[in-house]
């Protein structure tokens, strides 16, 4: 090189000087090319060193790729650069954002089949391609060339390489391609560009693949944690050394401690309740499943749980984790308790009228000498008749509850119903049972008739009025008010009784639910099925559009009284009612 680059000797002619100058220019250009190549390699090494080996979030991957794609464009002196990944589901390669020099629309809509164009060729064969005349090159997709405004480019494969202990490639897989387009200064891409881009592509492929795996695992982990947090059963997991590894929100609520205060600590220290500690400890020591029923809390606020601790073993049979599941069975136990009370109450409700009927019939049978006159006998018969009606209503309620519980519809027998005389008759019947209450009806003149099941509407009114009287032990006024709402009518039943405490208002329409907050409420006997049945009977009435009737607690103040409202369609539809 020293001989080629020495200056010309004195005495050389002008022609020799020009030749020597041209030779110097060639030498300088070659040296500049080598310098640029060395700078590019140094820049590549810096880029590769800067790229993190583990990326666990999508924003971090986006940020890393953004820096990387800029360096790629700078090293290759390209105006545009993009990474495209293969999707096995649709057999296409799509752009992995971000891309340099491409608009958001181009990134969104650029899709290339793995069987087409330079992109597909490089992906299938795993070898790079240089094209310095994109318009004329037979391998390019001309629509995409125009869409991206591409003059020339280099496409290299993104190959995942698996190496053995001796650093030999034992397996490789192509996941996509990397493009650079439009060399700056109108220049062409060369083999030096290809070599540098291959170096970058190999590391890019590894990082993208690892990032996608980590992100997928991270998202699956988050999804699992969200699922665990959302389930109603409490979950507590401890490792083989007794350290708490997982507590979901339901378990935190049951244990009375936040998960952050429990995770990472020995359960013997972190958990206060001795029964839960005993379950976990027994499972760890016995290495067998443990199942018990426990109660947490006191009095009305107590919650009942079916606690089950399962043992998880590793491949060597050693206990790695114990997972305790706290299944809240409070509602089940409450229903069982209410059913027991219901059976007891129904037995009492059945026995009371039967005892009365039996007593009056026995009295009449024993009167062989005609001691009782006709008026007295008629009074006895009327009492027996009323008690029989009481029994019939109770049995009818029980049969309707059975139909509802079994999923069968409440059959409607639709006729014209004139609500004013119906209400007057039921008010008169209820008034005969009490002398401490004043029952009255408020209805506008000319109140319209409706199409409905009169028997079931009478049951609704009978139940609501019966409740209004029962829960007004000190007497007072009970009012039935009728309202015409256009396509529907509304019936309000108001009393001046005990009212309903706040905590019961959302549950009063549940079967078997009884209000028993104080002595006055507990003294009122009932089956707990009246309002449940009223709601079912009201909802069985549907109009032609399928809109159902309803009942709700409109107003209630403790020790002042309550108002229940029923809304029914003016024209119930039998077809909809049976649906």
C-alpha positions as CSV (number, residue, x, y, z in Angstrom):
1,X,0.0,0.0,0.0
2,X,3.0,2.4,0.7
3,X,4.2,2.0,-2.9
4,X,0.7,2.7,-4.2
5,X,0.1,5.8,-2.2
6,X,3.5,7.6,-2.5
7,X,3.4,11.1,-4.1
8,X,4.5,11.6,-7.7
9,X,8.2,12.4,-8.3
10,X,9.5,15.7,-9.5
11,X,9.7,15.9,-13.2
12,X,6.6,14.0,-14.0
13,X,4.5,15.4,-16.8
14,X,0.9,16.8,-16.5
15,X,-0.6,13.5,-17.8
16,X,1.2,11.5,-15.2
17,X,0.1,14.0,-12.5
18,X,-3.6,13.5,-13.5
19,X,-3.3,9.7,-13.5
20,X,-1.6,9.8,-10.1
21,X,-4.4,12.1,-8.8
22,X,-7.1,9.8,-10.0
23,X,-5.3,6.9,-8.3
24,X,-5.1,8.8,-5.1
25,X,-8.9,9.5,-5.2
26,X,-9.5,5.7,-5.6
27,X,-7.3,4.9,-2.7
28,X,-8.9,7.6,-0.5
29,X,-12.4,6.3,-1.4
30,X,-11.4,2.8,-0.5
31,X,-10.0,3.9,2.8
32,X,-13.1,5.9,3.6
33,X,-15.2,2.8,2.8
34,X,-13.2,0.7,5.2
35,X,-13.4,3.3,7.9
36,X,-17.2,3.5,7.5
37,X,-17.3,-0.3,7.7
38,X,-15.3,-0.3,10.9
39,X,-17.5,2.5,12.4
40,X,-20.6,0.5,11.4
41,X,-19.2,-2.6,13.1
42,X,-18.4,-0.6,16.2
43,X,-21.9,0.9,16.1
44,X,-23.4,-2.5,15.7
45,X,-21.5,-3.9,18.7
46,X,-22.7,-0.9,20.7
47,X,-26.3,-1.4,19.6
48,X,-26.2,-5.1,20.4
49,X,-24.7,-4.4,23.9
50,X,-27.4,-1.8,24.6
51,X,-30.3,-4.1,23.7
52,X,-31.6,-5.8,26.9
53,X,-31.7,-9.6,26.8
54,X,-34.9,-9.9,28.8
55,X,-38.0,-7.8,28.0
56,X,-41.2,-8.5,30.0
57,X,-43.6,-5.8,28.9
58,X,-45.1,-4.6,25.6
59,X,-44.1,-1.0,26.2
60,X,-40.5,-2.0,27.0
61,X,-40.4,-4.1,23.8
62,X,-41.8,-1.2,21.8
63,X,-39.2,1.2,23.3
64,X,-36.3,-1.2,22.6
65,X,-37.4,-1.9,19.0
66,X,-37.7,1.8,18.4
67,X,-34.1,2.4,19.4
68,X,-33.0,-0.7,17.5
69,X,-34.8,0.2,14.2
70,X,-33.2,3.7,14.2
71,X,-29.7,2.2,14.7
72,X,-30.4,-0.2,11.8
73,X,-31.4,2.6,9.5
74,X,-28.4,4.6,10.5
75,X,-25.9,1.8,10.0
76,X,-27.4,0.8,6.6
77,X,-28.0,4.5,5.6
78,X,-31.6,3.6,4.8
79,X,-34.6,5.8,4.8
80,X,-37.1,3.1,5.9
81,X,-36.8,0.1,8.2
82,X,-39.3,-2.4,9.4
83,X,-39.6,-5.8,11.1
84,X,-42.3,-8.3,9.9
85,X,-43.4,-11.4,11.9
86,X,-45.0,-14.5,10.6
87,X,-48.5,-15.5,11.8
88,X,-49.2,-19.3,11.5
89,X,-52.9,-18.7,11.9
90,X,-53.3,-16.8,8.6
91,X,-50.0,-17.6,6.9
92,X,-49.0,-13.9,6.5
93,X,-46.3,-11.6,7.7
94,X,-47.3,-8.3,9.3
95,X,-45.3,-5.3,10.6
96,X,-44.3,-5.4,14.2
97,X,-44.4,-1.7,15.4
98,X,-42.6,0.6,15.5
99,X,-41.3,1.0,11.9
100,X,-39.1,3.8,10.6
101,X,-40.2,5.9,7.6
102,X,-43.6,4.1,7.4
103,X,-46.9,5.8,8.1
104,X,-49.4,4.4,10.6
105,X,-51.6,3.4,7.7
106,X,-48.8,1.6,6.0
107,X,-47.9,-0.3,9.2
108,X,-51.5,-1.2,9.7
109,X,-52.3,-2.5,6.2
110,X,-49.0,-4.0,5.1
111,X,-49.6,-7.8,5.0
112,X,-47.6,-10.2,2.8
113,X,-48.4,-13.9,2.3
114,X,-45.5,-16.2,3.1
115,X,-45.7,-17.5,-0.5
116,X,-45.3,-14.1,-2.2
117,X,-42.7,-11.4,-2.9
118,X,-39.2,-10.8,-1.6
119,X,-40.7,-11.0,2.0
120,X,-42.0,-14.5,1.4
121,X,-38.9,-15.6,-0.4
122,X,-36.6,-14.6,2.4
123,X,-38.9,-16.1,5.0
124,X,-39.2,-19.4,3.2
125,X,-35.5,-19.9,2.2
126,X,-33.9,-18.2,5.2
127,X,-31.4,-16.3,3.1
128,X,-31.1,-12.5,2.5
129,X,-32.1,-10.7,-0.7
130,X,-30.7,-7.4,-2.1
131,X,-32.8,-5.6,-4.7
132,X,-31.5,-2.3,-6.1
133,X,-34.3,-1.7,-8.6
134,X,-37.6,-2.5,-6.8
135,X,-39.8,-1.5,-9.7
136,X,-38.1,-3.8,-12.3
137,X,-37.1,-6.7,-10.0
138,X,-39.4,-9.7,-10.7
139,X,-39.3,-10.8,-7.1
140,X,-41.0,-7.8,-5.7
141,X,-44.8,-7.2,-5.2
142,X,-45.4,-4.1,-7.3
143,X,-48.4,-2.9,-5.3
144,X,-46.4,-2.9,-2.1
145,X,-43.5,-1.2,-3.9
146,X,-45.8,1.6,-4.9
147,X,-47.6,1.6,-1.5
148,X,-44.3,2.0,0.4
149,X,-42.6,4.1,-2.3
150,X,-39.6,1.7,-2.4
151,X,-36.6,2.2,-4.7
152,X,-34.3,-0.5,-3.4
153,X,-33.7,-2.5,-0.3
154,X,-32.3,-5.4,1.7
155,X,-34.4,-8.1,3.3
156,X,-32.8,-10.5,5.9
157,X,-34.5,-13.4,7.8
158,X,-35.1,-13.3,11.5
159,X,-33.8,-16.7,12.6
160,X,-34.0,-18.2,16.1
161,X,-30.9,-20.3,16.6
162,X,-30.6,-23.0,19.3
163,X,-27.0,-23.8,20.2
164,X,-25.5,-26.7,22.2
165,X,-22.8,-26.4,24.9
166,X,-20.1,-26.1,22.2
167,X,-22.0,-23.2,20.6
168,X,-22.9,-25.2,17.6
169,X,-26.3,-24.5,16.0
170,X,-28.5,-27.6,16.5
171,X,-31.8,-26.1,15.6
172,X,-33.1,-23.0,13.9
173,X,-36.5,-21.5,13.1
174,X,-37.4,-18.4,11.0
175,X,-39.9,-16.1,12.7
176,X,-40.0,-13.2,10.2
177,X,-37.9,-10.8,8.2
178,X,-36.2,-7.4,8.6
179,X,-36.4,-4.8,5.8
180,X,-34.4,-1.7,5.0
181,X,-35.5,0.4,2.1
182,X,-34.1,3.3,0.0
183,X,-30.4,3.8,0.6
184,X,-29.6,7.5,1.1
185,X,-27.8,9.6,-1.4
186,X,-29.2,7.5,-4.2
187,X,-26.7,4.8,-3.5
188,X,-27.2,1.0,-3.9
189,X,-27.1,-1.6,-1.1
190,X,-24.1,-4.0,-1.1
191,X,-22.9,-7.1,0.6
192,X,-21.4,-5.2,3.5
193,X,-24.9,-4.0,4.3
194,X,-26.2,-7.5,4.1
195,X,-23.5,-8.8,6.5
196,X,-24.2,-6.1,9.1
197,X,-28.0,-6.5,8.9
198,X,-27.6,-10.3,9.3
199,X,-25.7,-9.7,12.5
200,X,-28.3,-7.4,13.8
201,X,-31.2,-9.6,12.7
202,X,-29.9,-12.6,14.6
203,X,-29.9,-10.7,17.9
204,X,-33.2,-9.0,17.1
205,X,-34.9,-12.4,16.4
206,X,-33.7,-13.7,19.8
207,X,-34.8,-10.6,21.7
208,X,-38.3,-10.5,19.9
209,X,-38.8,-14.2,20.5
210,X,-37.8,-14.1,24.1
211,X,-39.9,-10.9,24.7
212,X,-43.0,-12.5,23.2
213,X,-42.5,-15.6,25.4
214,X,-42.0,-13.5,28.5
215,X,-44.9,-11.2,27.7
216,X,-47.2,-14.2,27.0
217,X,-46.2,-15.8,30.3
218,X,-46.6,-12.5,32.1
219,X,-50.1,-12.0,30.6
220,X,-51.1,-15.5,31.4
221,X,-49.9,-15.0,35.0
222,X,-51.8,-11.8,35.3
223,X,-54.9,-13.4,33.9
224,X,-54.6,-16.3,36.4
225,X,-54.1,-13.8,39.2
226,X,-57.2,-11.8,38.1
227,X,-59.2,-15.1,37.9
228,X,-58.1,-16.0,41.4
229,X,-58.9,-12.6,42.7
230,X,-62.3,-12.6,41.2
231,X,-63.6,-16.0,42.4
232,X,-65.8,-15.9,45.5
233,X,-64.0,-18.8,47.2
234,X,-61.0,-17.8,49.4
235,X,-57.7,-19.2,48.3
236,X,-54.6,-19.4,50.5
237,X,-51.4,-21.2,49.3
238,X,-48.4,-21.9,51.4
239,X,-45.1,-23.6,50.4
240,X,-43.6,-26.7,52.0
241,X,-41.9,-24.5,54.6
242,X,-45.2,-22.9,55.7
243,X,-44.6,-19.5,54.0
244,X,-47.7,-17.9,52.5
245,X,-47.3,-17.6,48.7
246,X,-50.7,-16.5,47.6
247,X,-53.9,-15.0,49.1
248,X,-56.8,-13.8,47.0
249,X,-59.2,-11.0,47.9
250,X,-61.9,-13.3,49.2
251,X,-59.5,-15.0,51.6
252,X,-58.1,-11.6,52.7
253,X,-61.7,-10.5,53.6
254,X,-62.3,-13.7,55.5
255,X,-59.0,-13.5,57.3
256,X,-59.4,-9.8,58.1
257,X,-55.9,-8.9,56.7
258,X,-54.7,-7.5,53.4
259,X,-52.8,-9.8,51.1
260,X,-49.7,-7.6,51.3
261,X,-49.6,-8.1,55.0
262,X,-49.8,-11.9,54.6
263,X,-47.8,-13.0,51.5
264,X,-44.1,-13.9,52.3
265,X,-44.7,-14.5,56.0
266,X,-45.0,-17.9,57.8
267,X,-48.7,-18.7,58.1
268,X,-48.3,-19.5,61.9
269,X,-47.4,-15.8,62.4
270,X,-49.5,-14.1,59.8
271,X,-52.9,-15.8,60.3
272,X,-54.7,-15.0,63.5
273,X,-57.5,-17.6,63.4
274,X,-56.4,-20.8,65.0
275,X,-58.8,-23.0,63.1
276,X,-57.4,-22.0,59.7
277,X,-53.9,-22.4,61.0
278,X,-54.8,-25.9,62.3
279,X,-56.1,-26.9,58.8
280,X,-52.9,-25.8,57.1
281,X,-50.7,-27.3,59.7
282,X,-52.5,-30.6,59.7
283,X,-52.3,-30.8,55.9
284,X,-48.5,-30.1,56.0
285,X,-47.9,-32.6,58.7
286,X,-50.2,-35.4,57.5
287,X,-49.4,-34.7,53.8
288,X,-53.1,-35.6,53.2
289,X,-56.2,-33.6,52.3
290,X,-58.0,-31.9,55.2
291,X,-61.6,-30.8,55.1
292,X,-63.6,-29.0,57.9
293,X,-66.4,-26.6,58.4
294,X,-65.6,-23.5,60.3
295,X,-67.2,-20.2,61.3
296,X,-65.5,-16.8,61.3
297,X,-67.0,-13.9,63.2
298,X,-69.6,-13.7,65.9
299,X,-73.4,-13.5,66.0
300,X,-75.3,-12.3,62.9
301,X,-72.1,-11.3,61.2
302,X,-70.6,-14.8,61.4
303,X,-69.7,-16.4,58.1
304,X,-69.6,-20.1,57.6
305,X,-67.0,-21.8,55.4
306,X,-66.2,-25.2,54.1
307,X,-62.4,-25.2,54.3
308,X,-60.5,-27.8,52.3
309,X,-56.7,-28.0,52.2
310,X,-55.1,-30.0,49.3
311,X,-51.5,-31.1,49.1
312,X,-49.5,-30.5,45.9
313,X,-46.4,-32.7,45.5
314,X,-43.4,-32.4,43.2
315,X,-42.0,-35.2,40.9
316,X,-40.1,-36.6,43.8
317,X,-43.2,-36.8,46.0
318,X,-42.1,-34.0,48.4
319,X,-44.9,-31.6,49.4
320,X,-44.3,-28.3,47.6
321,X,-47.5,-26.5,48.4
322,X,-50.7,-26.7,50.4
323,X,-53.6,-24.9,48.9
324,X,-56.6,-24.1,51.2
325,X,-59.9,-23.2,49.7
326,X,-62.5,-21.4,51.9
327,X,-65.9,-21.9,50.2
328,X,-68.4,-19.5,51.8
329,X,-71.5,-21.6,52.6
330,X,-73.2,-19.0,54.8
331,X,-76.2,-18.6,52.5
332,X,-76.6,-22.4,52.3
333,X,-76.6,-22.6,56.1
334,X,-79.0,-19.7,56.3
335,X,-81.4,-21.3,53.9
336,X,-81.2,-24.6,55.9
337,X,-81.9,-22.6,59.1
338,X,-84.8,-20.8,57.4
339,X,-86.2,-24.1,56.0
340,X,-86.1,-25.6,59.5
341,X,-87.9,-22.5,60.8
342,X,-90.3,-22.7,57.8
343,X,-91.2,-26.3,58.5
344,X,-91.9,-25.4,62.2
345,X,-94.0,-22.4,61.2
346,X,-96.0,-24.3,58.6
347,X,-96.7,-27.0,61.1
348,X,-98.0,-24.3,63.5
349,X,-99.9,-22.6,60.7
350,X,-101.6,-25.9,59.8
351,X,-102.2,-27.0,63.3
352,X,-103.9,-23.7,64.4
353,X,-106.9,-23.8,61.9
354,X,-107.1,-27.6,62.2
355,X,-107.4,-27.3,66.0
356,X,-110.0,-24.6,65.6
357,X,-112.0,-26.7,63.1
358,X,-111.7,-29.8,65.2
359,X,-112.8,-28.0,68.3
360,X,-115.9,-26.4,66.8
361,X,-117.0,-29.7,65.0
362,X,-116.5,-31.6,68.3
363,X,-118.6,-29.1,70.1
364,X,-121.4,-29.3,67.5
365,X,-121.3,-33.1,67.6
366,X,-121.6,-33.2,71.4
367,X,-124.7,-31.0,71.3
368,X,-127.2,-33.8,71.1
369,X,-129.8,-32.0,73.1
370,X,-129.9,-28.9,70.9
371,X,-128.3,-26.6,73.4
372,X,-127.0,-24.2,70.7
373,X,-129.5,-22.1,68.8
374,X,-129.4,-21.6,65.0
375,X,-127.5,-18.3,65.2
376,X,-124.8,-19.8,67.3
377,X,-124.5,-22.8,65.1
378,X,-124.2,-20.6,62.0
379,X,-121.5,-18.6,63.8
380,X,-119.6,-21.8,64.4
381,X,-120.0,-22.8,60.7
382,X,-118.7,-19.5,59.6
383,X,-115.6,-19.8,61.8
384,X,-115.0,-23.4,60.4
385,X,-115.5,-22.0,56.9
386,X,-112.9,-19.2,57.5
387,X,-110.4,-21.7,58.9
388,X,-110.9,-24.0,55.9
389,X,-110.2,-21.0,53.6
390,X,-107.1,-20.2,55.7
391,X,-105.9,-23.8,55.2
392,X,-106.7,-23.7,51.5
393,X,-104.7,-20.5,51.1
394,X,-101.7,-21.9,52.9
395,X,-101.8,-25.2,50.9
396,X,-102.2,-23.2,47.7
397,X,-99.2,-21.1,48.6
398,X,-97.1,-24.2,49.2
399,X,-98.2,-25.7,45.9
400,X,-97.3,-22.5,44.0
401,X,-93.9,-22.4,45.8
402,X,-93.3,-26.0,44.7
403,X,-94.2,-25.2,41.1
404,X,-91.8,-22.2,41.1
405,X,-88.9,-24.1,42.7
406,X,-89.3,-26.9,40.2
407,X,-89.1,-24.4,37.3
408,X,-92.7,-24.8,36.1
409,X,-94.6,-21.7,35.1
410,X,-97.6,-20.4,37.0
411,X,-100.5,-21.1,34.7
412,X,-102.7,-18.0,34.2
413,X,-106.5,-18.2,33.6
414,X,-107.1,-14.8,32.1
415,X,-110.4,-13.0,32.4
416,X,-111.6,-9.4,32.8
417,X,-110.8,-8.3,36.4
418,X,-112.6,-5.4,38.0
419,X,-110.1,-4.4,40.6
420,X,-112.3,-2.1,42.7
421,X,-114.9,-4.7,43.7
422,X,-112.1,-7.3,44.1
423,X,-110.2,-5.0,46.5
424,X,-113.4,-4.2,48.4
425,X,-114.2,-7.8,48.9
426,X,-110.7,-8.7,50.2
427,X,-110.6,-5.6,52.5
428,X,-113.9,-6.7,54.0
429,X,-112.6,-10.2,54.5
430,X,-109.4,-9.0,56.2
431,X,-111.3,-6.4,58.3
432,X,-113.3,-9.3,59.8
433,X,-110.0,-10.6,61.3
434,X,-109.1,-7.4,63.2
435,X,-110.8,-4.7,65.2
436,X,-107.6,-2.6,65.7
437,X,-107.0,-1.6,62.1
438,X,-108.9,0.7,59.8
439,X,-108.8,-0.7,56.2
440,X,-109.8,1.6,53.4
441,X,-109.6,1.8,49.6
442,X,-108.6,4.8,47.5
443,X,-109.5,4.5,43.8
444,X,-110.4,7.1,41.2
445,X,-113.9,6.9,39.7
446,X,-114.2,4.8,36.5
447,X,-111.0,2.8,37.3
448,X,-110.5,0.5,34.3
449,X,-110.8,-3.2,34.2
450,X,-107.7,-5.3,33.3
451,X,-107.1,-8.7,31.7
452,X,-105.4,-10.9,34.3
453,X,-105.8,-14.0,36.5
454,X,-108.3,-12.9,39.2
455,X,-107.4,-15.7,41.6
456,X,-103.7,-14.8,41.5
457,X,-104.4,-11.1,41.8
458,X,-106.5,-11.9,44.9
459,X,-103.6,-13.9,46.3
460,X,-101.3,-10.9,45.8
461,X,-103.7,-8.5,47.6
462,X,-104.5,-11.0,50.3
463,X,-100.8,-11.6,51.1
464,X,-99.9,-7.9,51.1
465,X,-102.9,-6.9,53.2
466,X,-102.2,-9.8,55.6
467,X,-98.6,-8.7,56.0
468,X,-99.7,-5.1,56.5
469,X,-102.0,-6.2,59.3
470,X,-99.6,-8.6,60.9
471,X,-96.7,-6.2,61.0
472,X,-98.9,-3.5,62.5
473,X,-99.5,-5.1,65.9
474,X,-100.6,-1.8,67.5
475,X,-103.2,-1.3,64.8
476,X,-103.5,1.8,62.7
477,X,-104.6,2.5,59.2
478,X,-104.0,0.2,56.2
479,X,-104.7,1.7,52.8
480,X,-105.0,0.2,49.3
481,X,-104.6,2.8,46.6
482,X,-105.2,2.2,42.9
483,X,-103.4,4.2,40.1
484,X,-104.0,4.2,36.3
485,X,-100.6,4.5,34.6
486,X,-101.7,4.1,31.0
487,X,-100.6,0.7,29.8
488,X,-100.2,-0.5,33.4
489,X,-101.9,-0.1,36.7
490,X,-100.3,0.2,40.1
491,X,-101.5,-1.0,43.5
492,X,-100.0,0.5,46.7
493,X,-100.6,-1.2,50.0
494,X,-99.6,1.1,53.0
495,X,-99.5,0.5,56.7
496,X,-98.5,2.3,59.9
497,X,-96.6,-0.6,61.4
498,X,-93.1,-1.7,62.4
499,X,-91.4,-0.8,59.1
500,X,-88.5,-2.8,57.7
501,X,-84.9,-2.3,58.9
502,X,-82.4,-1.2,56.2
503,X,-80.4,-4.5,56.1
504,X,-83.4,-6.6,55.2
505,X,-84.8,-4.5,52.4
506,X,-82.9,-6.2,49.6
507,X,-83.8,-9.7,50.8
508,X,-87.4,-9.5,51.8
509,X,-88.6,-11.1,48.5
510,X,-86.3,-14.1,49.0
511,X,-88.0,-17.3,50.0
512,X,-88.1,-18.1,53.8
513,X,-86.6,-14.7,54.7
514,X,-88.0,-13.4,57.9
515,X,-87.4,-10.0,59.6
516,X,-86.3,-10.7,63.2
517,X,-84.3,-7.7,64.3
518,X,-86.3,-7.1,67.5
519,X,-88.8,-8.6,69.8
520,X,-91.8,-7.0,67.9
521,X,-90.7,-8.5,64.6
522,X,-89.9,-11.9,66.2
523,X,-93.4,-12.0,67.8
524,X,-95.0,-11.9,64.3
525,X,-95.4,-15.5,63.0
526,X,-95.2,-16.3,59.3
527,X,-93.8,-18.7,56.8
528,X,-91.5,-16.3,55.0
529,X,-92.9,-17.2,51.6
530,X,-95.6,-14.5,51.2
531,X,-93.6,-11.8,49.5
532,X,-91.6,-14.4,47.5
533,X,-94.9,-15.7,46.1
534,X,-96.3,-12.2,45.5
535,X,-93.3,-11.4,43.3
536,X,-93.7,-14.6,41.3
537,X,-97.4,-14.0,40.8
538,X,-96.9,-10.4,39.7
539,X,-94.1,-11.4,37.3
540,X,-96.2,-14.1,35.8
541,X,-98.4,-11.4,34.3
542,X,-96.8,-10.3,31.0
543,X,-98.1,-8.1,28.2
544,X,-97.8,-8.8,24.5
545,X,-94.3,-7.4,24.4
546,X,-93.2,-9.7,27.2
547,X,-93.0,-6.8,29.8
548,X,-93.7,-8.5,33.2
549,X,-95.4,-7.2,36.2
550,X,-93.4,-6.5,39.4
551,X,-93.6,-5.7,43.1
552,X,-91.2,-3.6,45.2
553,X,-90.8,-1.9,48.5
554,X,-91.7,1.7,47.7
555,X,-91.2,3.2,51.1
556,X,-90.4,2.1,54.7
557,X,-89.5,3.8,57.9
558,X,-88.9,1.8,61.1
559,X,-91.7,2.2,63.6
560,X,-93.7,4.3,61.1
561,X,-94.8,1.9,58.4
562,X,-94.2,0.6,54.9
563,X,-95.7,0.9,51.4
564,X,-95.5,-2.0,48.9
565,X,-96.3,-1.3,45.2
566,X,-97.4,-3.8,42.6
567,X,-97.5,-3.0,38.9
568,X,-99.5,-5.1,36.5
569,X,-100.1,-4.8,32.7
570,X,-103.6,-3.8,31.8
571,X,-103.7,-6.7,29.3
572,X,-101.8,-9.8,30.3
573,X,-101.0,-12.1,27.4
574,X,-101.4,-15.8,28.0
575,X,-98.8,-16.8,25.4
576,X,-96.2,-14.6,27.1
577,X,-97.3,-15.7,30.5
578,X,-96.5,-19.3,29.6
579,X,-93.1,-18.5,28.1
